[in-house]
Amino acid sequence: MNTMDAEAVSLLREALDSTEWPDRARALGRAMRTTRSPGGLLIAGTPDDEPWHLTAHLADEARLSGLTQLTPTLVRWSPDLTAPPHLRVGVDRLSEARRGETLVVVAESQAPVPLLERVSDARKTGATILAIDGGDPELEALAHDAFAVPRLTAPLTFDGAQHLVSVAAGEAPRNGLRERLARLADRITGPRVPD
């Protein structure tokens, strides 16, 4: 992620600070960090929309943060067999998903039945299922956690949500007492308004 992207995400977080969006992104980011090994973070989309954007940002976050478990594997519906090995991973990989691996489904539109079936299979074999979606109840029912970005009602774009989640995945956890007290104070007193 270049400097402009980092600044834009910082401004986006600040603008959304009084909403639940940054906390939801952090929750999904923490869940991604529980993946046990490099390549065990599987990123899949719909047949018509491969999640290149999130995959690229997670690769950057893995490199910059040193969290190798964030190294993503892009799962493709129709991989080009002449492509480099990391771009030839097909949806059959989802049937091999196991405990300790995480499948992130990125689907702005409704997930098709073949994708839902593969997600269900991955969940049954023990993979953690996460979703960044447009408010798909069937996909969210299969996910252990979901970040829903309804197209018409969210104050956030779908791409913006992916930025928030990828940055949250790479950042150091905020568990200190001072941070917890600050969040509690913010919730009790409401958002800060500059003078």
C-alpha positions as CSV (number, residue, x, y, z in Angstrom):
1,M,0.0,0.0,0.0
2,N,1.6,3.3,-1.0
3,T,1.6,6.4,1.2
4,M,-1.5,7.9,-0.5
5,D,-3.5,4.8,0.2
6,A,-2.4,4.7,3.8
7,E,-3.4,8.4,4.2
8,A,-6.7,7.8,2.5
9,V,-7.5,4.9,4.8
10,S,-6.5,6.9,7.8
11,L,-8.9,9.7,6.7
12,L,-11.6,7.2,6.1
13,R,-11.2,5.7,9.5
14,E,-11.3,9.2,11.1
15,A,-14.5,10.1,9.1
16,L,-16.2,6.8,10.2
17,D,-14.9,7.0,13.8
18,S,-18.3,7.5,15.3
19,T,-19.8,4.5,13.5
20,E,-19.3,0.8,13.9
21,W,-17.4,0.4,10.7
22,P,-13.8,0.7,12.0
23,D,-14.5,-1.8,14.8
24,R,-16.1,-4.2,12.4
25,A,-13.1,-4.0,10.2
26,R,-10.8,-4.6,13.1
27,A,-12.8,-7.7,14.2
28,L,-12.5,-9.2,10.7
29,G,-8.8,-8.3,10.6
30,R,-8.2,-10.0,13.9
31,A,-10.0,-13.1,12.6
32,M,-7.7,-13.1,9.5
33,R,-4.6,-13.1,11.7
34,T,-5.7,-16.4,13.3
35,T,-4.8,-18.2,10.1
36,R,-1.9,-20.5,11.0
37,S,0.3,-20.6,7.9
38,P,1.3,-18.6,4.8
39,G,-1.1,-19.4,2.0
40,G,-3.8,-20.6,4.4
41,L,-5.7,-17.3,4.0
42,L,-7.9,-18.2,1.0
43,I,-9.6,-15.3,-0.8
44,A,-12.5,-16.2,-3.1
45,G,-15.1,-14.2,-5.0
46,T,-17.9,-14.8,-7.4
47,P,-17.3,-16.3,-10.9
48,D,-17.8,-12.8,-12.3
49,D,-15.7,-10.8,-9.8
50,E,-12.4,-12.0,-8.6
51,P,-11.1,-10.2,-5.4
52,W,-7.8,-9.0,-6.8
53,H,-8.1,-5.7,-4.8
54,L,-8.3,-7.3,-1.4
55,T,-5.7,-10.0,-2.3
56,A,-3.1,-7.4,-3.4
57,H,-3.6,-5.3,-0.2
58,L,-3.3,-8.3,2.1
59,A,-0.1,-9.4,0.3
60,D,1.2,-5.9,1.0
61,E,0.1,-6.0,4.7
62,A,1.7,-9.5,5.1
63,R,5.0,-8.1,3.8
64,L,4.9,-4.8,5.7
65,S,3.7,-6.2,9.0
66,G,5.8,-9.4,9.0
67,L,2.7,-11.5,9.6
68,T,3.3,-14.3,7.1
69,Q,-0.1,-15.9,7.9
70,L,-1.7,-12.9,6.0
71,T,-0.1,-14.0,2.8
72,P,-3.2,-14.6,0.7
73,T,-4.0,-17.3,-1.8
74,L,-6.3,-16.0,-4.6
75,V,-8.9,-18.7,-5.4
76,R,-10.1,-18.4,-9.0
77,W,-13.0,-19.9,-10.8
78,S,-11.3,-20.2,-14.2
79,P,-7.5,-19.9,-13.7
80,D,-5.3,-19.7,-16.7
81,L,-3.2,-22.8,-16.6
82,T,-0.3,-20.9,-18.2
83,A,-0.3,-18.3,-15.4
84,P,2.3,-18.4,-12.6
85,P,1.5,-21.0,-9.9
86,H,0.1,-18.5,-7.4
87,L,-2.5,-17.5,-10.0
88,R,-3.5,-21.0,-11.0
89,V,-5.3,-21.9,-7.8
90,G,-8.8,-23.0,-8.7
91,V,-12.0,-23.4,-6.6
92,D,-11.2,-27.0,-6.0
93,R,-8.8,-25.7,-3.4
94,L,-11.8,-24.9,-1.2
95,S,-12.5,-28.6,-0.8
96,E,-9.0,-29.0,0.7
97,A,-9.5,-26.2,3.3
98,R,-8.8,-27.4,6.8
99,R,-8.8,-26.2,10.4
100,G,-6.3,-23.4,10.9
101,E,-7.1,-22.0,7.4
102,T,-9.4,-19.1,6.7
103,L,-11.6,-18.5,3.7
104,V,-12.6,-14.9,3.0
105,V,-15.4,-14.6,0.5
106,V,-15.6,-11.2,-1.2
107,A,-19.0,-10.8,-2.9
108,E,-20.6,-7.4,-3.4
109,S,-23.5,-9.0,-5.2
110,Q,-25.4,-12.2,-4.1
111,A,-23.2,-15.3,-3.9
112,P,-24.2,-17.9,-6.5
113,V,-25.2,-21.4,-5.3
114,P,-22.0,-23.1,-6.5
115,L,-20.0,-20.6,-4.3
116,L,-22.3,-21.2,-1.3
117,E,-21.9,-24.9,-1.7
118,R,-18.1,-24.7,-1.7
119,V,-18.1,-22.3,1.3
120,S,-20.3,-24.8,3.2
121,D,-17.9,-27.6,2.3
122,A,-14.9,-25.5,3.6
123,R,-16.8,-24.8,6.8
124,K,-17.5,-28.5,7.4
125,T,-13.9,-29.4,7.1
126,G,-13.0,-26.8,9.8
127,A,-11.9,-23.7,7.9
128,T,-12.9,-20.4,9.4
129,I,-15.3,-18.6,7.1
130,L,-15.3,-14.8,6.8
131,A,-17.2,-12.6,4.4
132,I,-17.1,-9.1,3.0
133,D,-20.4,-8.8,1.3
134,G,-23.2,-6.6,0.1
135,G,-25.7,-7.9,2.7
136,D,-26.2,-11.5,1.4
137,P,-28.1,-13.4,4.2
138,E,-27.2,-16.9,2.8
139,L,-23.5,-16.1,2.7
140,E,-23.6,-14.5,6.1
141,A,-25.4,-17.5,7.5
142,L,-22.4,-19.7,6.5
143,A,-19.8,-17.2,7.7
144,H,-18.3,-17.2,11.2
145,D,-18.1,-13.4,10.9
146,A,-19.1,-11.0,8.1
147,F,-18.6,-7.4,7.2
148,A,-21.7,-6.4,5.3
149,V,-21.7,-3.3,3.2
150,P,-25.2,-2.7,1.8
151,R,-24.8,-1.0,-1.5
152,L,-27.6,1.6,-1.0
153,T,-27.4,2.4,2.7
154,A,-23.8,2.1,3.8
155,P,-21.7,5.4,4.2
156,L,-18.8,3.3,2.9
157,T,-18.0,1.9,-0.5
158,F,-17.3,-1.8,-1.0
159,D,-13.7,-0.9,-2.0
160,G,-13.4,1.3,1.0
161,A,-14.5,-1.6,3.3
162,Q,-11.8,-3.8,1.7
163,H,-9.2,-1.2,2.5
164,L,-10.3,-0.9,6.1
165,V,-10.2,-4.7,6.6
166,S,-6.8,-5.2,5.0
167,V,-5.2,-2.4,7.0
168,A,-6.8,-3.7,10.2
169,A,-5.5,-7.2,9.5
170,G,-1.9,-5.9,9.3
171,E,-2.0,-3.6,12.3
172,A,-0.8,-4.4,15.8
173,P,-3.7,-5.4,18.1
174,R,-5.0,-2.6,20.3
175,N,-5.3,-4.4,23.6
176,G,-3.8,-2.0,26.1
177,L,-5.7,-0.8,29.1
178,R,-5.4,2.8,27.8
179,E,-6.9,1.9,24.4
180,R,-9.8,0.0,26.0
181,L,-10.6,2.8,28.3
182,A,-10.4,5.4,25.5
183,R,-12.9,3.3,23.4
184,L,-15.2,2.9,26.5
185,A,-15.1,6.7,27.1
186,D,-15.9,7.4,23.4
187,R,-18.9,5.1,23.6
188,I,-20.2,6.7,26.8
189,T,-19.6,10.3,25.8
190,G,-20.2,10.1,22.1
191,P,-18.0,11.2,19.3
192,R,-15.4,14.0,19.8
193,V,-16.2,17.2,18.1
194,P,-13.3,19.5,17.3
195,D,-13.5,23.1,18.6
